[in-house]
Amino acid sequence: MTSSPHGTIERTPEGGIVRFDRHLAFPIGEVWASITEPTRLADWWPPFAADISVDLREGGSLVFAWPDMDFPTLELRIVRLEAPTLLEHTHTSPGSWMRWELESVPTGTRLRATYFVPDVDMAIERGDVLGLHHSLDRLEPALDGRPQAWDNDAFNALRAIYAGLTEAQPRA
């Protein structure tokens, strides 16, 4: 297992699991809304403007369309839902998934984000892991009513950290 600030990477025979554990000084309902409501998601998750829709039910989806970019629409299928404590959905690579676990704690909410990928190095190289890390860095300011724009310098600093993690690991 390899650690980085706010996250761990565990290589498995099936691929890898990337985990982030954040303590947020906000009630669970606020954090849940930020990961399930389109306007709240837009404040912190995507790197640029997105038209987001959410069909919040098992079998439903989170859809990210990019009106100003020539990128394919991203559709994530919801596979597990236990509001307001668990959201699990598919992710971008075939076989990948994300799990969001929320727990009410005396100081707010503990958020555990788990990302399974069939190929950890590819997910790092493509920027999926870095993007998730940087987006999670933007979540708390968004919860506080101060959404922050995507910061390419911060993203590139994360790229340097994670590049060292891939270089240190043998490829399967």
Disulfide bonds with the S-S distance in Angstrom:
none
